[in-house]
Amino acid sequence: MESKAIARYVRITPRKARLVVDLVRGKQVERALDMLDVMPKKAARIVAKTLRSAVANAEDRNSHVDVDRLFVKQAFVDEAPTWTRWSPRAQGRATPIIKRGSHITLVLDVRER
């Protein structure tokens, strides 16, 4: 029984979010949340919120699911559309400022004993 949560259009670069998501992949939900709560990265708060949402989705869809047996089956970060802004430079030129975004997807499943 899988459950999934997706955080879309998050304003953090995919490269920074992947650093956090790679640490969570394959871990038990309880252990992953403990790791994310003490991690000093902005992406850790976003991934923790998405993970809690996935747990809530699992409980909502299947009322007799054992939350203690849930683990992160899949976790990946895709690139969202980038915002392009322009910064003025010398001699009438302009350089782009690229503001990247992410789509964070977490899939949970029940670990068989």
BALOBA-1460 file (C-alpha; in Angstrom, 3 decimals):
// residues 113
<rec num="1" residu="m" x="0.000" y="0.000" z="0.000"/>
<rec num="2" residu="e" x="1.712" y="3.149" z="-1.200"/>
<rec num="3" residu="s" x="0.919" y="6.723" z="-0.299"/>
<rec num="4" residu="k" x="2.347" y="9.798" z="-1.936"/>
<rec num="5" residu="a" x="2.764" y="13.511" z="-1.309"/>
<rec num="6" residu="i" x="4.048" y="16.143" z="-3.715"/>
<rec num="7" residu="a" x="5.191" y="19.657" z="-2.830"/>
<rec num="8" residu="r" x="5.048" y="21.658" z="-6.034"/>
<rec num="9" residu="y" x="6.573" y="25.009" z="-6.993"/>
<rec num="10" residu="v" x="8.780" y="25.196" z="-3.907"/>
<rec num="11" residu="r" x="11.195" y="28.116" z="-4.077"/>
<rec num="12" residu="i" x="14.443" y="26.246" z="-3.448"/>
<rec num="13" residu="t" x="16.935" y="25.036" z="-5.992"/>
<rec num="14" residu="p" x="16.654" y="21.350" z="-6.880"/>
<rec num="15" residu="r" x="20.337" y="20.836" z="-6.194"/>
<rec num="16" residu="k" x="19.991" y="21.953" z="-2.566"/>
<rec num="17" residu="a" x="16.774" y="19.977" z="-2.060"/>
<rec num="18" residu="r" x="18.332" y="16.781" z="-3.451"/>
<rec num="19" residu="l" x="21.031" y="16.894" z="-0.760"/>
<rec num="20" residu="v" x="18.334" y="16.523" z="1.908"/>
<rec num="21" residu="v" x="16.105" y="14.094" z="-0.006"/>
<rec num="22" residu="d" x="19.017" y="11.717" z="-0.617"/>
<rec num="23" residu="l" x="19.515" y="11.361" z="3.147"/>
<rec num="24" residu="v" x="15.859" y="10.452" z="3.738"/>
<rec num="25" residu="r" x="15.397" y="7.870" z="0.964"/>
<rec num="26" residu="g" x="14.948" y="4.325" z="2.286"/>
<rec num="27" residu="k" x="14.641" y="5.341" z="5.963"/>
<rec num="28" residu="q" x="11.799" y="4.600" z="8.387"/>
<rec num="29" residu="v" x="9.416" y="7.566" z="8.671"/>
<rec num="30" residu="e" x="10.082" y="8.105" z="12.374"/>
<rec num="31" residu="r" x="13.852" y="8.143" z="11.862"/>
<rec num="32" residu="a" x="13.585" y="10.399" z="8.800"/>
<rec num="33" residu="l" x="11.502" y="12.960" z="10.705"/>
<rec num="34" residu="d" x="13.987" y="12.926" z="13.584"/>
<rec num="35" residu="m" x="16.836" y="13.568" z="11.145"/>
<rec num="36" residu="l" x="14.975" y="16.371" z="9.393"/>
<rec num="37" residu="d" x="14.016" y="18.137" z="12.629"/>
<rec num="38" residu="v" x="17.654" y="18.651" z="13.645"/>
<rec num="39" residu="m" x="19.029" y="19.364" z="10.172"/>
<rec num="40" residu="p" x="20.004" y="23.057" z="9.720"/>
<rec num="41" residu="k" x="18.907" y="23.365" z="6.082"/>
<rec num="42" residu="k" x="15.932" y="25.191" z="4.608"/>
<rec num="43" residu="a" x="15.062" y="22.165" z="2.477"/>
<rec num="44" residu="a" x="14.801" y="19.993" z="5.608"/>
<rec num="45" residu="r" x="11.724" y="21.915" z="6.807"/>
<rec num="46" residu="i" x="10.059" y="21.575" z="3.405"/>
<rec num="47" residu="v" x="10.827" y="17.852" z="3.095"/>
<rec num="48" residu="a" x="9.614" y="17.237" z="6.663"/>
<rec num="49" residu="k" x="6.326" y="18.970" z="5.890"/>
<rec num="50" residu="t" x="5.919" y="16.872" z="2.744"/>
<rec num="51" residu="l" x="6.754" y="13.703" z="4.671"/>
<rec num="52" residu="r" x="4.133" y="14.488" z="7.321"/>
<rec num="53" residu="s" x="1.635" y="15.045" z="4.514"/>
<rec num="54" residu="a" x="2.464" y="11.640" z="3.018"/>
<rec num="55" residu="v" x="1.933" y="9.991" z="6.420"/>
<rec num="56" residu="a" x="-1.421" y="11.756" z="6.761"/>
<rec num="57" residu="n" x="-2.367" y="10.577" z="3.260"/>
<rec num="58" residu="a" x="-1.499" y="7.010" z="4.241"/>
<rec num="59" residu="e" x="-3.667" y="7.205" z="7.375"/>
<rec num="60" residu="d" x="-6.518" y="8.826" z="5.454"/>
<rec num="61" residu="r" x="-6.619" y="6.264" z="2.650"/>
<rec num="62" residu="n" x="-6.136" y="3.212" z="4.862"/>
<rec num="63" residu="s" x="-7.359" y="3.583" z="8.439"/>
<rec num="64" residu="h" x="-5.652" y="0.415" z="9.737"/>
<rec num="65" residu="v" x="-2.155" y="1.227" z="8.447"/>
<rec num="66" residu="d" x="0.675" y="0.862" z="10.970"/>
<rec num="67" residu="v" x="2.580" y="4.151" z="10.846"/>
<rec num="68" residu="d" x="5.576" y="2.602" z="12.597"/>
<rec num="69" residu="r" x="6.142" y="0.282" z="9.617"/>
<rec num="70" residu="l" x="6.081" y="3.023" z="6.960"/>
<rec num="71" residu="f" x="9.311" y="3.859" z="5.152"/>
<rec num="72" residu="v" x="10.318" y="6.209" z="2.340"/>
<rec num="73" residu="k" x="10.175" y="4.030" z="-0.761"/>
<rec num="74" residu="q" x="10.890" y="6.733" z="-3.334"/>
<rec num="75" residu="a" x="12.045" y="10.312" z="-2.935"/>
<rec num="76" residu="f" x="13.021" y="12.599" z="-5.756"/>
<rec num="77" residu="v" x="13.200" y="16.251" z="-6.704"/>
<rec num="78" residu="d" x="12.238" y="17.558" z="-10.126"/>
<rec num="79" residu="e" x="12.863" y="21.007" z="-11.491"/>
<rec num="80" residu="a" x="9.996" y="23.492" z="-11.477"/>
<rec num="81" residu="p" x="9.756" y="26.418" z="-13.912"/>
<rec num="82" residu="t" x="12.431" y="29.020" z="-13.274"/>
<rec num="83" residu="w" x="11.753" y="32.694" z="-12.773"/>
<rec num="84" residu="t" x="13.993" y="35.034" z="-14.734"/>
<rec num="85" residu="r" x="14.610" y="38.509" z="-13.403"/>
<rec num="86" residu="w" x="17.031" y="41.088" z="-14.742"/>
<rec num="87" residu="s" x="19.689" y="43.061" z="-12.920"/>
<rec num="88" residu="p" x="21.066" y="46.275" z="-14.426"/>
<rec num="89" residu="r" x="24.771" y="46.363" z="-15.174"/>
<rec num="90" residu="a" x="27.264" y="48.910" z="-16.464"/>
<rec num="91" residu="q" x="27.006" y="50.516" z="-19.918"/>
<rec num="92" residu="g" x="23.315" y="49.777" z="-20.387"/>
<rec num="93" residu="r" x="23.638" y="46.010" z="-20.132"/>
<rec num="94" residu="a" x="21.598" y="43.616" z="-18.034"/>
<rec num="95" residu="t" x="22.337" y="40.178" z="-16.601"/>
<rec num="96" residu="p" x="19.731" y="37.568" z="-15.739"/>
<rec num="97" residu="i" x="18.952" y="36.486" z="-12.203"/>
<rec num="98" residu="i" x="17.660" y="32.908" z="-12.294"/>
<rec num="99" residu="k" x="15.342" y="31.882" z="-9.451"/>
<rec num="100" residu="r" x="14.952" y="28.125" z="-9.511"/>
<rec num="101" residu="g" x="12.104" y="26.089" z="-8.099"/>
<rec num="102" residu="s" x="11.471" y="22.447" z="-7.225"/>
<rec num="103" residu="h" x="8.805" y="19.765" z="-7.164"/>
<rec num="104" residu="i" x="9.489" y="17.390" z="-4.224"/>
<rec num="105" residu="t" x="7.863" y="13.938" z="-4.373"/>
<rec num="106" residu="l" x="7.847" y="11.385" z="-1.561"/>
<rec num="107" residu="v" x="6.336" y="7.879" z="-1.826"/>
<rec num="108" residu="l" x="5.815" y="5.839" z="1.345"/>
<rec num="109" residu="d" x="5.192" y="2.117" z="1.632"/>
<rec num="110" residu="v" x="4.748" y="-0.448" z="4.395"/>
<rec num="111" residu="r" x="7.887" y="-2.439" z="5.132"/>
<rec num="112" residu="e" x="7.276" y="-6.173" z="5.325"/>
<rec num="113" residu="r" x="8.776" y="-7.791" z="8.382"/>
